[in-house]
Amino acid sequence: MYRKEPIPSFLVTIGLVNAIIGGLNDRTGLFSLGLATVGGAILWRWRLQQPTAQIPPKSQIYLSAASSDSVPTLKKTKRKRSI
């Protein structure tokens, strides 16, 4: 599991360590942060395992050769630099 999803697994490990340290030392902030990190990592892992919906590619419409003749050609004009 760790090799497939290294970031969520790392976050679960860090969150569990924070929760254990916070729980043993009566640090509710660290305990809450650890639980929130574990919950977020589990949610992220669950989200990664969900099948993604395949969006069909849009059809592309190209201009015909006749329509390109009606577009004027742009020319680059050189301006003199004023000093």
C-alpha positions, 0 to 999 in steps of 0.5 A: 500500500505504501508504494502505491500511495506514498503521500497518503501513507506518510500522512497517516503515519505522521498523523498517528504519531501526533495523535499518540504523542498528543493523547499520552501527554494530554495535548488536545491540540496535537491530538486533534491535529493528528486525528485530522491528519489521519482523517484527511489522509484516509479521505485522500486515499479513498478518493484516489481509489474511486474510479474516475469518469471518462470525459469524451473528447470534444469534436473539433471543427476546422476551418475550410481552406476557402474561409482562410482567404477571407481573413486579411494578412497582418503585416508587421510595421517597423517603427522608428525608435525615438531617442 
